[in-house]
Amino acid sequence: MTERIDIHSASQSTSLSEIPFSILDLAPITVDSTAAQSLKNTLDLAQHAEEWGYTRYWLAEHHGMPGIASSATSLVIGYVAGGTKTIRVGSGGIMLPNHAPLVIAEQFGTLESLYPGRIDLGLGRAPGSDQLTSFALRRGAGSDGQDFPQRLRELRGYFKPDSQSSLRVRAIPGEGLDIPIWLLGSSGFSARLSAEQGLPFAFASHFAPDYLLAALELYRNQFTPSETLSAPYAMIGVNVVVADTDAEAERLATSQAQQFLSLIRNRPGQLRPPVDDMDSIWTAHEKALFEKQRAYAAVGSPDTVRQRLNDIWQETRADEMIVASQIYDHSARLRSYELLAHEVIGLKQQ
């Protein structure tokens, strides 16, 4: 069996409203809150996202981050899938160098067995953590990501075995299941590998925008059709904050700005409430770095966001967009995704 991916091509799309939109949830832990509350908010958002018509709901693997609750990514995927009915749920992504491929095959084989036809396996080759945490995860020096193609081959082999020998290692559950595999990246490495393997590609333009256009061009030009995918399929990450006015959206977005600032100052923390004035917090250089990172972002009223997203789509011709929204107040985050779904891109209510 093959992990055939039933998706359309953006070349058939004539407008932004025709492409799928999905959600990347970093499960933010806010100041004075807990991981338990963060995970409850994640499920609540996923249930609303399903109702509002989003295509997939992905969670990311990060470790040792005080503001992110999705470190045990497979467990959170199961929690979300168990609390929803139709929306696809997956990883954006699992950092494969942190794990034995057999373990991931078994985990996602279990998820697919429990929630058939709804699980996505997005894979990255970054550690998702600092060096000390990576060492603790891997119990050794581990991988620098260069053996990612070999790990990918091993993982796919568990789902689609080459041999029926009773002596070889098997993933049960996992073996024979159709679990869509996506490669995630922020450079040309995964773009090239996705093209060679005929797999869908997701680019992390929501935090690493510089190489987006070059990576998309590389992926599309070098794509080789496969049993999985007949034509290239590229999804891009976009930071989006929607509110009733441009001013309110920009204010909500200061929570993400503060989070970015804490990361570049090497003091990661929980997601902070919005502020009225970032200029009293950061330097001109730090502000310029944040604005550069926000190259593929849409912040504002529905009209402002609609125009910005359309500009991004016209530039990239992405087959799908996956939206990240680091908003402090959960009700404001829900409101942002609801406005995006119904007033910006016109998703159909389920």
N, C-alpha and C positions, 0 to 999 in steps of 0.2 A: 504494500500500500504506500501511497505517497501523500505528503502533506500539501495537497493541492489547495491553492488559495483562491477563493472565489471573490475576486475584486475587479473593478473596472479600470479602464485606462483614462488618464486625464486628457489624453488627446481627443477623447470623445466629449469632453466637457466644454461648454461654451460660456459658463459663468461660474462665479464663486459659489453660488447656491447649489450647484450640481455636485460638488465634491463632498465626501464625508468629513465630518468633524468629530474628533475624539477628545478625551481628557487624560492628561498626565497629572496624577495626584502625588505630590511629595509628602502627603500626610503631615502637614505642618503642626508642630507642637508650639503653641503660643505661650508667651510670657504668663506666668502664674497659672498655667494649665498643666495637663498631664498627657502622657502617651495614650492612656485609656480614653480620654475625651477626644483626642485627635482621631483615634480609630473609629469611634462612634460617629464623628463628623464625616469621616471617609465613607462609611456605609451610607449615611444619610445623603451625601452628595451623589453617590453612585445610584441610589434609588431614584433621586430626582433626575439625574442624567439619563437614565433609562426611560423615564416618563417623557422627558423633553426631546428625545430622538437622537442622542449621541450614539455613535457607532461602537466605540470601545472605551474601556476604562482601564488605564494602565497605572501600575505602581512601580516605583524605582527602588533599587537596592543601594542604600547608603549605610555606612557603619560609623559609629562613634560621633554622630552628629546630634547635638542636643535638641535641634529643632526639627528632626525628621523621625517619624515613628515606623517607617516601613522597612526596617533592616531585615526582618524575617519575611521577605517578600512573598514567598510561596504561601506562607500561612495567611498573610493578609489577602492575597488573591482568593484563597479558599473562603475566607470570611465574607468578602464582597460578593463572590459568585453565589455563595449560599444565601445571601440576603437579597439577591436580584433574580430575574427570571429570563431575560432575553439579551441583555447587553453583553458584548464580548468583554472578557476580563483577562488581563495579562500583565506581563512584565515589561517595563520600559526603563531599564531592563534588569535582567539577571547578569551579574558580572562573572562570566564563565571562568576566568582565571582563579576565582576564589573557591571553586567547587570542583569536585570530581564529576565529570560528565555523567557517570552512572547515577549519581545522586539526583541530578537535575532531571534526567530521564525518568527516574522513578517518581519524583515529586510531581512533575507535570503529567506523567502518565496517570497518576492518581487523580490529579485535578480534572483531566480530560475524562476519566472514567466516571467521576462524580457529576461533572457538568458538561456532558458531551456537546461538541460543536460550538463551545463558547470560550475556549481557552486559547490565548496567544502566548507564544514564547519569544519575547524579544531579548536579544543577547548583546552584551557589550564586552569589550576587552580591557576596560579600565578597572582599577581596583575598587573604586567607590569609597575610598578611605585613605588614611595616611599610611606611611610605611610600617609603623609599629602595629597598627590595627591589622594591616594586611598580613603581617608576620603571624599575629595571633590567630587569624582566620585559617591560614594555610599551614601553620606549624612548621614553617621553614621559609627559605628565601622565595619559594614560589616562582611565578612566571612574570615576565615583563610584558606579556601580551603577544610576543612574537610567535608563540606556539598556538595561538588562537585558531588558525585553520585546522591544525591537527585535533584540537579539542572539539571543534565544531564537527569534524568528520566522525570522530568517535561518538559524539552525542547523537548525530543523525543515524549512525549505524545501529544504535539501540532501538530506535523507532522503526527502522527499515533494515533488518539484518541481511547480510550478504550470504550467510551460511546457516544451515539448520543443524549444525553440529551440536550434540548434546553437551559437549565439554566447554563450549564458549560461554562467556559471561552474557547474561540476559537481563533486561530491565522488565520486571513484572510488578505492577502494571507499566505499560509504556510501549512494549513491543507491538508493532502493527497498527498503532493509533495514528490518526491524521491530525497532528498538532502543527499549526502554522508556525514557522520559524522566521523571524525578522532579524536582520542585523542592524545594530545601532552604532552610530559613530559621529565624530566631530572632525574627521580628516579624510584623506583619500584611502586609508587602509581598508576600512570596512566598506567604503563605496566600491572599491575595486573587487574585494572579495564577494560582496553581494552580487555584483555583475557577473563574476566568473561562475558563481554557484546558481545563478538564476533565481535569487531570493529577493523579497521586498526589502527596501532600505529605508531607515528612519534616521534623519539627520538632526543633531541636537542644536539647531539654530537658536533655540530659546536661551542658551548660555554660551554658545561658541559660534557666532554668526559669520566670522571672517571667511571661512572656507566653503560656505554653503553652495554658492553658484558653481564653483569649480568641482566640488564633489558631485553635484547633480549631473553636471556635464560628463564627468568621468563615468559615473554609474550608467547613464543612458547610452553613451557611446560604446561602452564595452560590454553591455548586457548580452548574455547568452541565454536564449530561451531554454527552459527546463521543464521537467514533468510537473514542477511546482507552479511555475509562472511562465506565461507565454510572451509577456512584454514587461518592460520595467515598470515598477510601481514604487514611487517615492513619497514618503510622508515627512513633513517638516514640523519642528516644534516652534510654537509661537507663544510668547507671553501676552496675555490679554487681560485687561481690566475694563469692565463696562459699568457705568453708573448713569444716573439720569443726566448729569452734566459733565463736561470736560473737567471742570475744577474738582468735583468730587472724585472722579476716577483717578486723577493725578494724585490727589491726597491719599486715596487707598493704596496707590502704587508705591508710596513711600515706605511701606512695610517691607516690600521686596528690596527697595533701595538700601534700607538699613541692614537687611540680611546680607546683601552683596558686600556692603561695607565691612561687616563683621568678618566675612570670609577673607577678603583681601588684607585685612589687618591681622589675620590668623587668630581671631577670637570668635569662633563660631558659637552661636547661641540660639535661643528660641526666637520665634517670629514676634516682632515687636509691634505695638499699635502704631497707626499712622501719625504723622506729625505735620504741622502746618508749614515748616520751613526746614528743608534739608541743608540749606547753605550754612546754617549755624552748626551743622554736624560734620560735614565732610569738607575736604579741601577741593580746590578747583581741579587738581589732577585726578582725585578720586571721582569727582563728578564726571569728568571727561571719560574715564574708564567705564563708568556705569552707562553713560549714554552710548558708548561704542558697543557694549554688550547688548544694549536694548535695540540694536539695529532692526531686528525682526520682532517688533512688539507693536501692539495696538492698544492704546489707552485713551479712553474718552467716552463720550456719549455714544449711543447706538449709531448715529450718522457718522461720527468721526471714525469709529472702529470699523464700520462697514467700508468706508473709503480706504482706510489703511490696509485692511485685509485684502481688499480687491487689488490694491497696488502690489502687495506681496505676491498674490497669486499670479497676477499678470507677469511679474518678474521671474517667478520660479516655475509656474505651471505645475505646482505640486498636485499629486493625485489625492492627497489627504492632508489635513492639518490636525495636529494634536496640540491642545491648548493647556498651558500651565498658568495658574493664577494663584500667586502667593498673597492672599488677602487675609488680614488678621481676624476680622469679625466673620464668623461662619455665616450669619444671615446675609452679610454683604457679598460673600463669596457665592452663595446660592443665587442671589439676585444678579450678580454679574453673569453667571452661566445661563440663567434664564433669559436675560436680555439678549445675550449672544445667540441663543438658540432661536428665539422667536422674533426679535426685532432687528437682528443684524443679518443672519444667514437663513432664516425661514425654515428651520428644521420642523418636521412633522411631529406633532404630539402623538405619543404612543397610546 
